[in-house]
Amino acid sequence: MSETATTTQPEQQQGPSVARASGSMAIATIVSRATGLLSKVLLVAALGIGTLNDSYQAASTLPTMINELLLGGILTSVAIPLLVRAEKEDGDGGESYAQWLISMGTAILGVGTVIAVASAPLLTSLFIADSPNANRDLVTAFAYLVLPGIVFYGLTALLSAVLNARHVFGLPTWAPVLNNLVVIVVLGVYWMLPGDITLNPVSMTDSHVLVLGLGTALGVAVQASVLIPALLKTGFRFKWRFGWDARLAEFGGLAFWVLLYVGLGFASLTVLTKVATHGNGALAAFNFQWLIAQVPYGVLGVSLLTALMPKMSRAAANNDNDAIVRDLLFGNRMSSILLMPFSVLMTVSGVAIGLAAFGFGKSGVEGGTAVGLALALSAFGLVPYAITLLQIRVFYAMKDARTPTLIQALIVAVRIALLYFFLAVAEPEQLAVGVSLAMSLSFVFGAVVGQVWLRVRLGRLRTGFTIWTVCLTVVASALAFAVAKGVNALLLDLIGFSGPVVAAWFETILVTLIGLPLAFGLLAAFRVPEMKPAIAKINRLVRRR
């Protein structure tokens, strides 16, 4: 009797804690996406869509990419599992291993940062070597200021990993919000500065350049710094430890394939940046439409993936291919059900969304329209993107890092070919749409390749069932948003807004409020199986009323 009570009590204590952590992470994700979008809206208002913003975007991308090459991929696939294992197996609860991980990681990041800063002009040339509309001097000036952020990006990942291993989840998820808030304040300061950045000649001492560059690095530094007190609060004691940990030798092959995967992504982004900077404002327009498209995936798709990964990992550990196939089928269908209505929303009202978010300040109607058009013509890639990431996680669950890298290589090859195709056939002002289309089409290709590869690996996947669900969601979403757009057109004729930005806000809100509920309602009417739990819950609420 007492043994049962002893076993049950901790489980009861852990349940609410996990639930609270999950709720906090979900809220933090939404707040992070919202503040991130707000910071980009202010950035466009302050810099506009043009050479200045393109130069800042090209430079600010460098720290994240180099951090991924130095540490990010290895940390995700190799170091974190080892950290959890050390916590269970080592006599000190894994503290010495965590100390070693932070020490070695900081050293690698520090050396990499020094080399990157010294090579800033070379990195700039790599990105925009033959881009006629890019300002190489301005990109280099920004690069010198933002590249020190490599250390802080890496430390954020390192400290978050140690905190997660110690069952602290909330603060690492909230830390990016602080980064966004710092950037928002920095943009406010920038807006109050008199005059504009002088582009000819570019000066590192220009107050506008210093505020933007150092402010960006400061945001990442704050993001990393807030994690240190939280780590110390867990009882962790830091001590410098260097050398080689023998456990890493077991994962050398895995690390190689993950680093190659990250390197392919780096090559893809390098080509995309070079192509986009041939069009004035194309890189900024692409980045901002991608940010908007990522909002529904970040809130819904990531949650689905997080919930499925433990199940697929356990099924893979038990060599239960049938369970893996069931989870994959469920994930593919739910990705379509959750994300297709948002994809259609962005397709039919993408221009309005772009205008509403970015159609003011120095960007103006032209800049907002450029972002919105790129969003509208490439939003079809949202569901294939989610499915591709799910397929790749299935391979990782089966402890296969090689196949995702091979699939990534095929996707990157197709993407680069499409990027140069659009560079050859599109006008410079159309390149924002061109690079956005290349990204989305490459994910459509990736979803097909991944499904075929998994079919060979796992056997029958019931792909026809997935295609049928995709078709149902397309039909339901198309009907719903056709109604929503019709109502919007009627009301716009009746009201007659004077400004395009106000009309865009009206359309964005109205079409969203009518289209999304109607789309999910039609999916329920079509008796899509995954909608049954939601329908049952609504019925219970109605009965209580």
C-alpha positions in Angstrom: 0.0 0.0 0.0 2.7 2.5 1.0 4.8 1.5 -2.0 1.9 2.4 -4.4 1.4 5.7 -2.7 5.1 6.5 -2.9 5.1 5.8 -6.6 1.9 7.7 -7.4 2.7 10.9 -5.5 5.6 12.1 -7.6 3.7 11.4 -10.7 0.9 13.6 -9.4 3.3 16.3 -8.5 5.0 16.2 -11.9 1.8 16.4 -14.0 0.8 19.9 -13.1 4.4 21.1 -13.4 4.6 19.7 -17.0 1.2 21.2 -17.8 2.2 24.6 -16.5 5.5 24.4 -18.4 3.7 23.5 -21.6 1.2 26.4 -21.1 4.0 28.8 -20.5 5.9 27.7 -23.6 2.8 28.0 -25.7 2.1 31.5 -24.5 5.7 32.5 -24.8 5.8 31.2 -28.4 2.8 33.4 -29.3 4.2 36.4 -27.5 7.6 35.8 -29.2 6.1 35.7 -32.6 3.9 38.7 -32.0 6.8 40.9 -30.7 9.1 39.6 -33.4 6.6 40.6 -36.0 6.2 44.0 -34.3 9.9 44.6 -34.4 10.0 43.8 -38.2 7.0 46.1 -38.8 8.9 48.9 -37.0 12.1 48.0 -38.9 10.3 48.4 -42.3 8.7 51.7 -41.1 12.1 53.0 -40.1 14.2 51.7 -43.0 11.7 51.1 -45.8 12.0 48.4 -48.4 15.1 49.0 -50.3 18.9 49.0 -50.3 19.2 50.1 -46.6 16.9 47.3 -45.3 18.5 44.7 -47.7 21.9 45.6 -46.4 20.8 45.3 -42.7 19.0 42.0 -43.5 22.1 40.5 -45.2 24.4 41.4 -42.3 22.0 40.4 -39.5 21.6 36.9 -41.0 25.3 36.2 -40.7 25.5 35.6 -36.9 22.7 33.0 -36.9 24.1 31.1 -39.9 27.7 31.0 -38.5 26.5 30.0 -35.1 24.6 27.1 -36.7 27.8 26.0 -38.5 29.9 26.3 -35.4 27.6 24.7 -32.8 23.9 24.8 -33.5 23.5 21.6 -35.4 25.8 19.6 -33.2 24.1 20.9 -30.0 20.7 19.9 -31.2 21.6 16.4 -32.4 24.5 15.3 -30.2 25.2 17.4 -27.1 21.7 17.6 -25.7 21.1 13.8 -25.7 24.5 13.4 -24.1 23.6 16.0 -21.5 20.5 14.1 -20.5 22.4 10.9 -20.4 25.2 12.4 -18.2 22.6 13.7 -15.8 21.3 10.1 -15.3 24.6 8.3 -15.3 27.2 10.6 -13.7 27.7 10.7 -10.0 27.4 14.5 -9.9 24.1 14.6 -11.8 25.9 15.6 -15.0 27.2 18.9 -13.6 30.8 18.4 -14.7 29.7 17.4 -18.2 27.5 20.6 -18.4 30.5 22.6 -17.2 32.6 21.0 -19.9 29.9 21.6 -22.6 29.6 25.3 -21.7 33.4 25.8 -21.5 34.1 24.1 -24.8 31.1 25.7 -26.5 32.2 29.2 -25.4 35.7 28.6 -26.6 34.6 27.4 -30.0 32.1 30.3 -30.3 34.8 32.8 -29.2 37.3 31.7 -31.8 34.7 31.5 -34.5 33.5 35.0 -33.6 37.0 36.5 -33.8 37.6 34.8 -37.2 34.1 35.9 -38.5 34.6 39.6 -37.5 38.1 39.6 -39.1 36.6 38.1 -42.2 33.6 40.5 -42.4 34.5 41.9 -45.8 35.1 38.4 -47.2 31.7 37.3 -45.9 30.1 40.3 -47.4 31.6 39.5 -50.8 30.4 35.9 -50.5 26.9 37.1 -50.0 26.6 40.0 -52.4 29.5 39.7 -54.8 27.6 40.3 -58.0 24.6 42.1 -56.7 24.2 45.5 -58.5 21.7 46.9 -56.0 23.6 46.0 -52.8 25.7 48.4 -50.9 28.8 46.3 -50.0 30.3 48.9 -47.6 27.1 49.2 -45.6 26.7 45.4 -45.3 30.3 45.2 -44.1 29.8 48.0 -41.6 26.7 46.3 -40.2 28.5 42.9 -40.2 31.3 44.2 -38.0 28.7 45.3 -35.4 26.4 42.3 -35.5 28.8 39.4 -35.8 29.8 39.5 -32.1 26.2 38.2 -31.6 27.5 34.8 -32.6 28.7 34.2 -29.1 25.4 35.1 -27.6 23.3 33.1 -30.0 25.4 30.1 -29.1 25.3 30.7 -25.4 21.6 31.0 -25.5 21.4 27.5 -27.1 23.9 26.1 -24.6 22.3 27.5 -21.5 18.8 26.6 -22.7 20.0 23.0 -23.2 21.4 22.8 -19.6 18.2 24.4 -18.2 15.9 22.0 -20.2 17.9 19.1 -18.9 17.2 20.4 -15.4 13.5 20.6 -16.2 13.4 24.4 -16.5 11.5 25.2 -19.7 9.7 28.5 -19.3 12.5 31.1 -19.2 14.4 29.7 -22.2 11.2 30.1 -24.2 10.6 33.6 -23.0 14.2 34.8 -23.5 13.7 35.6 -27.3 10.8 38.0 -26.3 13.4 40.1 -24.4 15.5 40.2 -27.5 12.5 41.4 -29.5 11.7 44.1 -26.9 15.3 45.4 -27.0 15.2 45.6 -30.8 11.9 47.5 -30.6 13.4 50.0 -28.2 16.5 50.3 -30.4 14.3 51.1 -33.4 12.5 53.7 -31.4 15.8 55.4 -30.7 16.8 55.1 -34.3 13.6 56.7 -35.4 14.3 59.7 -33.2 17.8 60.3 -34.6 18.0 63.3 -36.9 18.8 62.7 -40.6 19.4 59.4 -42.4 22.3 57.0 -42.9 24.8 58.4 -45.3 25.4 55.7 -48.0 28.1 57.5 -49.9 30.5 57.2 -48.2 29.4 54.8 -45.5 30.9 55.5 -42.1 31.2 53.1 -39.2 30.9 56.0 -36.8 27.5 57.1 -38.2 25.1 57.2 -35.2 22.4 55.4 -37.3 24.7 52.5 -38.2 25.9 52.2 -34.6 22.5 52.2 -33.1 21.1 49.6 -35.5 24.2 47.3 -35.4 25.1 47.5 -31.7 21.4 47.4 -30.8 20.9 44.2 -32.7 23.9 42.6 -30.9 22.6 44.0 -27.5 19.3 42.2 -28.0 21.0 38.8 -28.4 23.3 39.5 -25.4 20.2 40.2 -23.2 18.6 37.1 -24.5 21.6 35.0 -23.3 22.3 36.9 -20.1 18.9 36.4 -18.5 19.5 32.6 -18.6 22.5 32.8 -16.3 20.7 33.7 -13.1 18.1 31.0 -13.9 20.8 28.4 -14.3 22.5 29.4 -11.0 19.2 29.2 -9.3 19.0 25.5 -10.1 22.1 25.0 -8.0 24.5 24.8 -11.0 28.1 25.9 -10.2 30.2 27.0 -13.1 33.8 25.9 -13.5 36.0 26.0 -16.6 36.6 22.5 -18.0 38.4 21.8 -21.2 39.5 18.7 -23.1 37.8 15.9 -25.0 34.8 13.9 -23.6 35.0 10.3 -24.8 31.3 10.1 -25.1 31.3 12.4 -28.1 33.2 9.8 -30.2 30.1 7.6 -30.2 28.3 10.3 -32.1 31.0 11.4 -34.6 29.1 10.0 -37.6 25.8 11.6 -36.6 27.5 15.0 -36.0 29.1 14.8 -39.5 25.7 14.4 -41.2 24.1 17.1 -39.1 26.9 19.5 -39.8 26.6 18.7 -43.5 22.8 19.3 -43.3 23.4 22.7 -41.7 26.1 23.5 -44.3 23.7 22.8 -47.1 21.2 25.2 -45.5 24.0 27.8 -45.3 24.8 27.4 -49.0 21.1 27.7 -49.9 20.7 30.9 -47.9 23.9 32.3 -49.4 22.6 31.8 -52.9 19.2 33.2 -52.0 20.7 36.3 -50.5 22.9 36.9 -53.6 20.0 36.5 -55.9 17.6 38.6 -53.8 20.0 41.5 -53.6 19.8 41.9 -57.4 16.4 43.4 -56.8 15.9 46.6 -54.8 14.2 45.5 -51.5 13.7 41.9 -52.6 15.6 40.4 -49.7 13.7 42.4 -47.1 10.4 41.6 -48.8 11.2 37.9 -48.8 12.3 37.9 -45.1 9.2 39.7 -44.0 6.7 37.5 -45.9 8.6 34.5 -44.6 8.2 35.9 -41.1 4.4 36.3 -41.5 4.1 32.8 -43.1 5.9 31.3 -40.1 3.5 32.6 -37.5 0.8 29.9 -37.9 3.5 27.2 -38.2 5.3 28.5 -35.1 2.1 28.4 -33.0 0.4 25.3 -34.4 2.9 23.3 -36.5 5.7 23.3 -33.9 3.2 22.3 -31.1 2.1 19.3 -33.3 5.7 18.3 -34.0 6.6 18.6 -30.3 3.7 16.3 -29.3 4.5 13.7 -32.0 8.3 13.4 -31.6 8.2 11.5 -28.2 5.6 9.0 -29.6 7.6 8.5 -32.9 10.8 8.1 -30.9 9.3 5.4 -28.6 7.8 3.6 -31.6 11.2 3.7 -33.4 13.0 2.4 -30.3 10.5 -0.5 -30.2 11.0 -1.1 -34.0 7.2 -0.6 -34.3 7.0 0.6 -37.9 3.2 0.4 -37.9 3.0 2.9 -35.0 5.5 5.2 -36.8 3.3 5.1 -39.9 0.2 5.9 -37.9 1.9 8.9 -36.2 3.2 10.1 -39.6 -0.2 9.8 -41.2 -1.8 11.6 -38.3 0.9 14.4 -38.4 0.5 14.9 -42.2 -3.3 15.1 -42.0 -3.2 17.4 -38.9 -0.6 19.7 -40.6 -3.0 20.1 -43.5 -6.1 20.6 -41.3 -4.4 23.1 -39.0 -2.4 25.1 -41.6 -4.2 24.9 -44.9 -6.9 27.5 -43.9 -4.1 29.9 -42.9 -2.3 29.2 -46.2 -5.5 30.0 -48.2 -6.0 33.1 -46.0 -2.5 34.4 -46.9 -3.1 33.5 -50.6 -6.4 35.4 -51.0 -5.5 38.3 -48.7 -1.7 38.3 -48.8 -1.5 41.8 -50.4 -3.8 43.2 -47.7 -1.8 41.5 -44.9 1.4 43.0 -46.3 -0.1 46.4 -46.6 -1.6 46.3 -43.1 1.7 45.2 -41.5 4.2 47.1 -43.6 2.4 49.7 -45.6 3.4 52.8 -43.6 6.5 54.8 -42.6 9.3 54.8 -45.1 8.1 51.5 -46.6 4.8 53.0 -47.8 2.2 51.4 -49.9 4.8 50.2 -52.5 6.8 48.4 -49.9 3.8 46.8 -48.2 2.5 45.6 -51.5 5.8 44.0 -52.4 5.8 42.0 -49.1 2.1 41.1 -49.5 2.4 40.0 -53.2 5.4 37.7 -52.3 3.3 36.3 -49.4 0.2 35.7 -51.5 2.0 33.9 -54.4 4.1 31.6 -52.1 1.8 30.8 -49.2 1.0 27.4 -50.8 4.3 26.2 -49.5 3.2 26.4 -45.8 1.7 22.8 -45.6 4.5 21.1 -47.7 7.0 22.9 -45.4 5.4 21.4 -42.3 5.1 18.0 -43.8 8.8 18.0 -44.9 9.9 18.9 -41.4 7.8 16.1 -39.9 9.2 13.6 -42.4 12.8 14.6 -41.5 11.9 14.2 -37.8 10.7 10.6 -38.5 14.2 9.7 -39.8 15.8 11.4 -36.8 13.5 9.3 -34.5 14.9 6.2 -36.2 18.4 7.5 -35.4 19.1 8.1 -39.1 20.8 11.5 -39.7 22.2 10.5 -43.1 18.8 10.4 -45.0 17.6 13.9 -43.9 20.9 15.3 -45.1 20.5 13.6 -48.5 16.9 14.9 -48.8 18.2 18.3 -47.8 20.8 18.1 -50.5 18.1 17.4 -53.1 15.9 20.2 -51.8 18.8 22.7 -51.9 19.8 21.7 -55.4 16.2 22.3 -56.6 16.0 25.5 -54.7 19.2 26.9 -56.1 18.2 25.9 -59.7 14.9 27.7 -59.2 16.6 30.8 -57.7 18.9 31.2 -60.7 16.0 30.4 -63.1 14.0 33.3 -61.6 17.1 35.5 -61.6 17.3 34.9 -65.4 13.7 35.4 -66.3 12.3 37.8 -63.7 12.6 41.6 -63.7 14.5 43.0 -60.6 11.2 44.3 -59.1 9.8 40.7 -59.4 12.6 39.0 -57.5 10.9 39.1 -54.1 8.2 36.9 -55.6 10.8 34.8 -57.4 12.8 33.9 -54.4 9.7 33.3 -52.3 8.3 30.9 -55.0 11.7 29.1 -55.2 11.5 28.5 -51.5 7.9 27.2 -51.5 8.4 25.0 -54.6 11.5 23.4 -53.1 9.4 22.4 -50.1 6.7 20.9 -52.4 9.5 18.9 -54.0 10.9 17.9 -50.5 7.5 16.7 -49.3 7.2 14.4 -52.3 10.8 13.1 -52.0 10.4 12.5 -48.3 7.1 10.6 -48.7 8.7 8.3 -51.4 11.8 7.7 -49.3 9.7 6.8 -46.2 7.5 4.5 -48.4 10.7 2.6 -49.3 11.8 2.6 -45.7 8.6 1.8 -43.9 6.3 0.3 -46.4 2.7 1.4 -47.2 2.1 4.9 -45.8 -1.6 5.3 -46.9 -0.5 8.4 -48.9 -3.9 8.4 -50.7 -5.6 9.1 -47.4 -3.2 12.1 -46.8 -3.9 13.4 -50.3 -7.7 13.1 -49.8 -7.4 15.1 -46.6 -5.3 17.8 -48.3 -8.0 18.0 -51.1 -10.8 18.4 -48.5 -8.9 21.1 -46.6 -8.2 22.9 -49.9 -11.9 22.8 -50.9 -13.2 23.8 -47.4 -10.7 26.6 -47.2 -11.4 27.9 -50.7 -15.2 27.9 -50.2 -14.8 29.6 -46.8 -12.5 32.4 -48.0 -14.5 32.9 -51.2 -17.4 33.8 -48.9 -15.2 35.9 -46.7 -13.8 37.8 -49.7 -17.3 38.3 -51.1 -18.5 39.9 -47.9 -15.4 42.0 -47.7 -15.9 43.3 -51.3 -19.5 44.2 -50.5 -18.7 46.1 -47.3 -15.7 47.9 -48.9 -18.1 49.2 -51.7 -20.6 50.3 -49.0 -18.1 52.0 -46.7 -15.5 53.2 -49.2 -12.3 53.6 -47.2 -10.2 56.6 -48.3 -6.7 55.0 -47.7 -5.4 51.7 -48.9 -3.8 50.8 -45.6 -7.0 51.3 -43.7 -8.8 49.2 -46.3 -6.1 46.5 -45.9 -6.6 46.4 -42.1 -10.3 46.1 -42.6 -9.9 43.2 -45.1 -7.3 41.4 -43.0 -9.5 41.4 -39.9 -12.8 40.7 -41.6 -11.6 37.9 -43.9 -9.8 36.3 -41.0 -12.8 36.4 -38.6 -15.2 35.1 -41.3 -12.9 32.7 -43.2 -11.1 30.7 -40.5 -14.1 29.7 -38.5 -16.1 28.9 -41.6 -13.2 26.8 -43.0 -12.9 24.7 -39.8 -16.7 24.5 -39.7 -16.8 23.1 -43.3 -14.1 20.6 -42.3 -16.3 19.4 -39.5 -19.3 19.2 -41.9 -17.1 17.1 -44.2 -16.7 14.7 -41.3 -12.9 14.8 -41.3 -12.0 12.4 -38.5 -9.4 14.6 -36.8 -12.1 17.2 -36.3 -14.2 14.9 -34.1 -12.5 15.8 -30.7 -13.1 19.5 -31.3 -16.7 18.9 -32.3 -17.3 16.7 -29.2 -15.8 19.5 -27.0 -18.0 22.2 -28.6 -21.1 19.9 -28.1 -20.3 19.5 -24.4 -20.0 23.2 -24.0 -23.3 23.8 -25.7 -25.0 21.2 -23.5 -23.7 22.9 -20.4 -25.1 26.2 -21.6 
